[in-house]
Amino acid sequence: MKHSGRLFVPSLPTLWPHMLLSRPKPGELPPFSSPNVRYFYFARNAIWLTVKMLGLDSGEVLMPAYHHGVEVEALVDAGATPRFYRVGSRWDVDLDDVARRIGPKTRALYLTHYAGFPGPVAEMRKLADQHGLILIEDCALSLLSSDGAVPLGTTGDVGIFCLYKTLPVPNGGALVVNGPRQYSLPEPPAPPSVSTFSHTVSALLQNLELRGGLAGRALRSAVRTLGHGTVKAANIERVATGTQHFDRKHVDLGMSPLTKRIAQAQDLESIVEQRRRNYFFLLGRLRDISAPLFNQLPPGACPLFYPLVVQDKAEVLARLRVQGIDAIDFWKRFHPACDASAFPEVAQLRRSIVEIPCHQDLTPEVMADVAQAVREAVKSDHRSKKRAG
C-alpha cells in the first residue's frame, strides 16, 4: 500500500543537521563509558568475535527461543552450537528451563534484553557462576537502558550493543568486556566512506521529511531517486544496516569515525526521558484497545519502541503505513535451528507484536497523531475479525 497520510513517522530517529557540528559530550552510559570496548559496523560482528575470543566455538550456547535470527547466524558461523530456552508471553525468561537445559557441553548463557526492558540479568549471572559459564548480555535493542541503577551490559562477561537502532548514526555496534580479565582486541578497520555517506544522507533526508511535511517528502523522494541512479551507475557497494542475515565478508568492518562523532554529540539523558515520555503516552492511549505487554515501564528502562499486541499483523501494519507510520513486524521468524513447535508462547509473540515508534524525534503532538492512527487501525482489525467470524 502506498503512503497517503499527512504523517511521516520513521521507525528510527533521524539525523538533525546541527548534530554534525555539535561538540562531544561525556558518555556516562555503556558502551561509551566502558573502559574496555571495541566498536564495529554491526553488533553481529561483536557476537562473532565474542565466540572466537572466549573459545565458545567448541561447545553450546544457551539462547532464548525468542530471537531475531541474525545473532544466531553469527554465533553458528563462528562455530558455536545454539540450544534454546523458553521465553514466556511477556518476554519473561523461564529460569527453571534455563537451568534444566545446562549440560556438559554448555559453555555460555545468552540473555537478550528486549526493546529496552531488562531481563533477569542478576539471576542469569548467578546461574552462570554456579556452573562456571560465560554470560553474554545482548543489549542490541537496549542501548541506554538500566535495570534500576545498574546499566544493562555491565553484569555479563560481555555486553553487546547496537547504536543505530537508538541513535541517529549511520552504523555502529559495540563489544564491551567486563571484569578484570583483559583481551587484546584488534581495532577493526573503518568501513567504506561511501557507505557511511549514503546512510548519513538518508538519515538527513528523513529528518527533512519529518520537519518539512509535503515539501520535505517531495524533495526527499527526488534526491533518493537521483541517488539510487548514481549508486547503480557507479557500481557502488552500500553495506546496508538493518539487514536480516549475517554476512561473513563484513565481519571485520569497524564503526565509522562519523558515527562516533554523532554519537558523542547526543544528549543521552534527554533521549531516555523523551522515549519514556512517548512510551507512557502510548500506554495511556492504547491500553483500552489492546492489552499492553507491560503495564509499567521499569525504572531506568529506555524503550526502543512500544510493543503493540494485535490479532492480524499484516492488516494493522498495512493500515499504519498508509497513514505514514513506519511500524515494524517484530521478529516474525524462528531461526531454523530452533524447533518452533517446542515454544508455543514464542510462536504467538511472533504472530502478534508490532513495533510502534516512540523515539526521541517524536513530539507530543506527533505522538497524539500516532496514537489516534493506531487506535483506528486496531479497531478496524477488530471489526474485520467480527465480520469474518
N, C-alpha and C positions, 0 to 999 in steps of 0.2 A: 504493500500500500504506500501511496505517495504522501509525503508530509504536506498537509494543507493547513495546519494550525498556525495561530499567530505566535505561539510559544516557540522558543528554541531552548531546550534543556538538555545539554550534553551529559553523558554518563560520568565523565571525568572533569575535574577542574581545568579551566583554560589558563593560558599564559597572558598576563597583562603586560603591555609594553614596558611599564616602569620597572618590572621585575628584572629586566635585562641590565638595568643600570643601578639597581639598589645595592646598598652596602651590605656585606655579610653580617649576620647576627650570630652570636654564640649558640650552637645547638645543644640544648640541655636534655634531649631525649635520645635514646638509641635509634639508629646506629651512630648518629652524629656525635654523641658524647662518649662513644665507646673507645677505649684505648687500643684495642686490637681488632681492627676492622679492615676488610678489603671490599672494594666496590666493583661491580660487574655491570654489564649491559642488562642482563636478566637475573632475576632471583633464582631461576632454574639452574644457572651456571654455578651458583653458590651451593645448591643441593648436590650437583655432580661432584664438585670439588670436596665437599664435606665427606662424601662416601670414600673418595680416594684418600683424603687426608687422614681420616680416622680408621682406615683399614676395614671399612664395613663391607667391602666387596667380597669378603669371604663368608658372609653369613646373611641372616634375615633381619629385616627391619619391620617392626610392627607399626602399621599405619592406619589411619581412620578410613572406614569404608566410605565416608563422605569426603570426597576429594575432587579436585579439578581434573586430574589425569596427567597434566604435564609434569607435576612433581614426581609422580610415579614413573613416568617415562625417563626422567633424568636419573632417578635412582637405579632403575633397571639397566639403563645404558652404561652406568658407572660400574655395574657388576653385582649389585646387591639384589637380594630376593625379597619382594614385598609380601607381607602377610597382613591381614586386615582385621580390625576390631570394630565392634558395634558402636554406632552413634545413634542416639535416640531422636525423637521427633522434634525436640527443641535444641538441637545441636549439642546435646549432652553426652559426654563421653561415658561409656559403661566401663568404669574402672575395674569391676569384677571380671568382665570379659577380657580386658587387657591382661590382668594378672593370670587368668586361665590360659591364655594363648602364649605366654612366655615359655619358650622351650630351650633345649640345649644349643640350638643354632641361632637364637636371638642375640643380636649384637646391639640393637638400639631401639628406643621408643621414639615415635614421631608424633608430635602433638601440633595440630593446626588450631590457631585462634581465628574463629570465623568472623569476618566482617567487623573486626574491632572488639568483639565480645570475648573476654578472657576465658580460655579453657581451664581445666583443673590442673594448673601447672605445678602447684606445690605437691599435690598428690602423685602426679606423674614423676616428679623429682624423687619423691620418697620410694616409689616402686623401682625406678631406675637404680637408685643407690642400693636398695635391698638385693638386687640381682646383679650388680656390677655392670650396668648397661649405660650406654650413652643416651642422653636426652637431647633430641633435636626440637627446637621451637620454631615452627613455621609461622612467621608474622607477616607474610606477604600481603595479607588482607588487613593487617592490624598495625600499620605504622602509626606511631604517636600514641598508642593505647597503653594503658596501665591497668593492673589488677589492684585497685586501691592505690597505694603509694608505690607499688612495685612495677616498674616499666616492663612490658612484655618483651621477651627476647633476652632477658638478663638472668633467668633462672636455669635455663638449659645449658648444656655444654656448648652448644652453638645456637645462635639466633639468626634466622634468615628473613630478610626484608625485601619488599618491592617498593620503590619510591614513586613510580609514575602512576600508580593507582590512587594515591592520596595527594601528591603534589603535582603542580603543572610543569613537569620536567619531561624531556624527550626520551629518556631511557633511565635505567638505574635499578640495580639490585645490590644487596649488601650481605656479607657474611661476617658475623661478629663471633669471636671466640671468647668465651667467658672462663673465669678461673685462672689459676696460677700458671698452668702449662702454656708455653708459647710455641707457636708453629711458625715455621718460615714460609710465609705465603708470598708467592711471586706477585708483583704488581702487574695486572693484566694490561695489555696494550689498549690504547684509545680506539673507539670504533671509527668507521669511515665518517669523515666530516660531512659528506653529502647526505648521509642517512640522518645524522643528528639535525642538520639544517632543515631537512624535509619535515621531520616531526615537529621542530620548533615553529616553522612557518604554519603548519597545520593547526597547532595549538593557538597561535596568534590569530589566525583566521576564525577559529571557533569563538575566541573572545570577541572579535569584531562582530560576529553574528549575534552573540549573546547580548551585546550592548547596542548594536545598530539596527535591530529589527529587520524589516523587509529589505532596506538598502544594504545592510550588512550581509544579509543572506545572499542577495544578488551578486555582490562583489566577491564574497567567498566562493560562490559557485563558479564565477568566471575565472578566478585565479586558480581554483582546483583543476578546472578543465585544461587551462593552459599548462599548469604544472605537470599533470599526468601525461600530456602530449610530449613535453620536454623530456621527462624521465624516460619515456618509452623510446623516443628518438635517440637519446644519448646512451641507451642501454645501461642505465644506472641501476645498481642493485640496492634496494632500500631494505634494511633489516627491520622488519615490522615488529612492533611490540603488540602485546595482546593476542598473540597467535596461540593456537590450541595445542601445538606439538613441540617437543624438544628436538632441536637440530644440532647434532654434534659439531658441525662446522662453525657454529657460533659460540662454542663453549669457552673459548679463550678471550672473547671480547670483553673489554672493560667498559666502565662508565665514562661518558664524555666529560671533559672539563666544564663545558657549558652547563651540564646537569648539576654539577657540584656548585657552580656559581649561583644558579637559580635556586637550588635547594637551600643554600646558606642564606639567601635573602628573605626566606619565608618567616613570617611570624607564627611559630608553631603553636604557641598557646592560644592565639586567636583562632587558628584553624580548628583546634579541638573544640573551642567554645562555640564556633559557628556551626560545626557539624552536629554537636549535641543539641543546639537550639533547633536546628532544622529537623532533626530526628524526633524530638519531643513534639514539634508542631504536627508532623505527620501522624505520630502516635495518637495525639488528641483528636485529629480529624478523621482517622481511618478505622479506629478500633471498633466502631459500631457496625461497620460493613464487612470487616474481615478480622477474625480473631487474631490478635498480634502474636507473633512467635515469642516475643518478650514483652511483659507488661511494664518493664522498667529498663533504664539504662544504667548499668553498674557504674559506680564512681570510678573515674579515670578512663572509661571506655571512650574511644574516638570512633564513632560508627562510620564504616565505609559506605554504607547505603542503608535504606530501610527495607527489610525483607518482608515483602507482601505475599501473603498466602492466598492463592487463587485456585479455582476449580479448573479453568481452561487457560493454560499459559499462553497458547498461541493466539487465542481470541483477545485476551487482555493486552498482550504485547502489541498486537496489530492496532488496536484502538488507541493505545497511548502514543504509538509512533505517528499515527495520523495527526495527533494533537501536537506533535513536535517534541515529545518527551522520549529521550533515548533510554528507555527501560531495557534491562538485560535479562535474558533467560539464564538464570544462575545454575551452573553446574548440572547440566542436563544428563550427562552420560557417565557411566562407570568405566574405569579402565578395564580392559579385557582380562587382566589378571585377577580381578575381583568378581566373585560369584554374586551377581545381583540378587538372586533368589534367596540368598542367606541373610540379606539385610533389607527386610521389607520397609522398615521405617525410613531408611535412606532412599529407597526407591520412591517412596511417597514424597519425600522432600524434593527429589529431583523433578517430580511431576508438578510441584506446586509453588516453588519460590521464584518470585520476580524481584529483581533489583530496582528499587525506586531511588533516583539520585537525591542526596541530601548534602552535597558537598559545599565547600566554603564560598563558591561563586554565587550561590543562590540566595537572593534576598527574601525577607518575609513575604513581600508581595508576590514574588515568583513562586514561593512555596505554597501560598494560598491557591494560585492557579494550578499548581501540580496536584495538590490535594483534591481540588474540585474535579480535575480531569480523571484522577484515579477513581474517585467515587463513582463517576459516571460510567467508567469502563467496567468496574466491578459489578455495578447494578445491572448494566446491560448483559454482562455474562450470566448473572443470576436469572434474569428474565429469559434468556435464551435456554437455560437449563430447564426452567419450569415449562416452557412451551414444548421442549423436546420430550420432557417426562410425561 
